[in-house]
Amino acid sequence: MTAPALPAKPKRKRPIGWIIAAAVVVVAIIVAIVVVAVRNGGDDTAGSASSAAPKTVSIGVSDKSLPYWKTYVDLAKKDLNVTVQLKNFSDYSLPNPALKDEQVDLNQFQHIQYLANYNVTSDDDLQPIGATAVYPLPLYSTKVSDVKDFAEGAKIAIPNDAINEARALLVLQSAELLELKDGGNAFSTVADITSHKVDVQPLDASQTANALQQGSVEGSIVNVNFATSAGLDTKDAIFQDDPKSASAAPYVNVFAARNADKDNPTYLALAKLFQDDAVQEVFAKDYPDAVPSDESPAALQQELSAVEKDAKAATK
């Protein structure tokens, strides 16, 4: 008797088919992952900086209406894919607290000396992350055309506020019209004058140009904004500080960030963007007397630390 034939087992074939199909899908997924990894150079973090970078960055400024900012904002969007929002401040006492309180992400309105003074007096730690320019502080005279021609005891007006008095004294020292104790620093006062050829007359900054034009002084150091208002042309200045000198280092204007953000790649890129030729070309038209500076963040932070040390010493 013939043994009965074993029945076909189609159910056994069906699971094998599903297993094969699942395996194909898994392989496809693995291949896709490998392809993406290869395209990203094998680095799982590739592209993470751009994806994590903020799409919008707010910057506190004091001159929002000037054309160079439009060039800067357009370039930030084009080259960095970052939308820059400018917040204008007419009062210089406001941008740093706004930065501290995260009302803005960065600010650009101050030089290192101003920032150092703010940090020390406010117990803050804002940091410079990029340089912009130095604005020379000029000495004018209606009596002489060379600083060597000032007579002994000639009266020279200087701004009497804490921010500008020290710098004015450093300018006069550079002109060899006086000497300061230990060479002076960003917080020197008239009390630090150890010898002098001229008689220094501290006045409110807004009065230095008037004193010169009215003839009550033979020379005057006048801030650029007051000089412009008084119709003084910086080309007529008989002396100004050298923006590349060590004494001018505290007066480099900067982009500032919170200490926690000083290494943020997007913020650093935005600070560096200021050096782009397109921005510099318009900036030079807006501020023809400014001297561009491209000091590194590390150098700026080192200078800030030194100036903060002087600021603390000046309060003792």
Residue pairs with C-beta under 8 A, 6 or more apart in sequence:
37 44
40 46
40 47
49 265
49 266
50 81
53 82
53 265
53 266
54 82
54 105
54 266
55 81
55 82
55 83
56 82
56 83
56 84
56 85
57 76
57 82
57 83
57 84
57 85
57 105
57 106
57 266
57 267
57 270
58 84
58 85
58 86
58 87
58 103
58 104
58 105
58 106
59 84
59 85
59 86
59 87
59 104
59 105
59 106
59 107
59 108
59 255
59 270
60 87
60 88
60 89
60 94
60 95
60 98
60 99
60 103
60 104
60 106
60 107
60 108
60 109
61 69
61 86
61 87
61 88
61 89
61 95
61 107
61 108
61 109
62 88
62 89
62 90
62 92
62 95
62 109
63 69
63 88
63 109
63 286
64 86
64 87
64 88
65 88
66 286
67 282
67 285
67 286
68 279
68 282
68 283
68 285
68 286
69 86
71 278
71 279
71 281
71 282
72 84
72 273
72 274
72 279
73 84
73 86
75 273
75 276
75 278
75 279
76 82
76 83
76 84
76 270
76 273
77 83
77 84
79 273
79 276
80 266
80 269
80 270
80 273
82 266
82 269
82 270
84 270
87 98
87 103
87 104
89 95
89 98
89 109
92 109
92 110
92 114
95 104
95 107
95 109
95 110
96 107
96 110
96 115
96 118
96 122
96 124
96 126
96 256
97 122
98 104
98 107
99 105
99 106
99 107
99 126
99 256
99 257
99 258
100 122
100 124
100 126
100 258
102 258
105 257
105 261
105 267
106 129
106 255
106 256
106 257
106 267
106 270
106 271
107 255
107 256
108 132
108 253
108 254
108 255
108 256
108 274
109 253
110 118
110 253
110 254
110 256
111 134
111 250
111 251
111 252
111 253
111 254
112 128
112 249
112 250
112 251
112 252
112 254
112 300
112 303
112 304
112 307
113 163
113 166
113 167
113 186
113 250
113 251
113 307
114 163
115 126
115 128
115 254
115 256
115 304
116 186
116 250
116 304
116 307
116 308
116 310
116 311
117 162
117 163
117 187
117 311
118 124
118 126
119 125
119 126
119 304
119 308
119 311
120 308
120 311
120 312
120 315
121 311
125 258
125 259
126 256
126 257
126 258
126 259
127 256
127 257
127 258
127 259
127 262
127 297
127 301
127 304
128 254
128 255
128 256
128 297
128 300
128 301
128 303
128 304
129 254
129 255
129 256
129 257
129 262
129 267
129 268
129 271
129 297
129 300
130 254
130 255
130 268
130 270
130 271
130 272
130 274
130 297
130 300
131 252
131 253
131 254
131 255
131 293
131 294
131 295
131 300
132 252
132 253
132 254
132 255
132 274
132 290
132 292
132 293
133 252
133 253
133 283
133 287
133 290
133 291
133 292
133 293
134 243
134 248
134 251
134 252
134 253
134 290
134 291
134 293
135 224
135 251
135 253
135 287
135 289
135 290
135 291
136 234
136 237
136 240
136 241
136 243
136 248
136 289
136 291
137 164
137 167
137 168
137 171
137 221
137 223
137 224
137 240
137 241
137 251
138 221
138 222
138 224
138 227
138 234
138 237
138 239
138 240
139 147
139 156
139 171
139 172
139 175
139 219
139 220
139 221
139 237
139 238
139 239
139 240
140 209
140 212
140 219
140 220
140 221
140 222
140 227
140 232
140 236
140 237
140 238
141 150
141 212
141 218
141 219
141 220
141 238
142 212
142 213
142 215
142 218
143 150
143 154
143 218
143 219
144 150
144 218
144 219
144 238
145 238
146 238
147 175
147 176
147 177
147 238
147 239
150 156
150 177
150 197
150 198
150 218
150 219
151 218
152 197
153 197
153 198
153 199
154 197
154 198
154 199
154 218
154 219
155 198
155 199
155 201
155 216
155 217
155 218
155 219
156 172
156 177
156 198
156 199
156 200
156 201
156 217
156 218
156 219
156 220
156 221
157 201
157 202
157 203
157 207
157 208
157 211
157 212
157 216
157 217
157 219
157 220
157 221
158 164
158 165
158 168
158 169
158 172
158 200
158 201
158 202
158 203
158 208
158 220
158 221
159 165
159 168
159 202
159 203
159 204
159 205
159 208
159 221
159 223
160 202
160 203
160 204
160 205
161 204
161 205
162 187
164 205
164 223
165 188
165 189
165 190
165 202
166 184
166 185
166 186
166 187
166 188
166 189
167 186
167 241
167 250
167 251
168 221
169 178
169 180
169 184
169 188
169 189
169 190
169 192
169 193
169 200
170 180
170 184
170 186
170 188
170 241
170 247
171 221
171 239
171 240
171 241
172 178
172 198
172 200
172 221
173 179
173 180
173 183
173 184
173 247
174 239
174 241
174 242
174 245
174 247
175 239
176 197
177 196
177 197
177 198
178 193
178 195
178 196
178 197
178 198
178 200
179 193
179 194
179 195
179 196
180 188
180 192
180 193
180 194
181 188
181 192
181 193
181 194
184 192
184 247
185 307
185 310
186 250
186 307
186 310
186 311
187 310
187 311
187 313
187 314
190 200
190 202
193 200
198 218
198 219
201 211
201 217
203 211
205 223
205 226
206 226
208 220
208 221
208 222
208 223
208 226
209 220
209 222
209 226
209 227
209 229
209 230
209 232
210 230
211 217
211 220
212 219
212 220
212 222
212 232
213 230
219 238
222 230
222 232
224 234
224 289
227 233
227 234
234 240
234 289
241 247
241 248
241 251
242 248
243 251
243 291
243 293
244 291
249 303
250 303
250 307
252 293
252 295
252 300
252 303
253 293
254 300
255 267
255 270
255 271
255 274
257 264
257 267
261 267
262 297
262 301
268 297
271 297
273 279
274 280
274 283
275 292
275 294
280 292
283 290
283 292
284 290
284 292
295 303
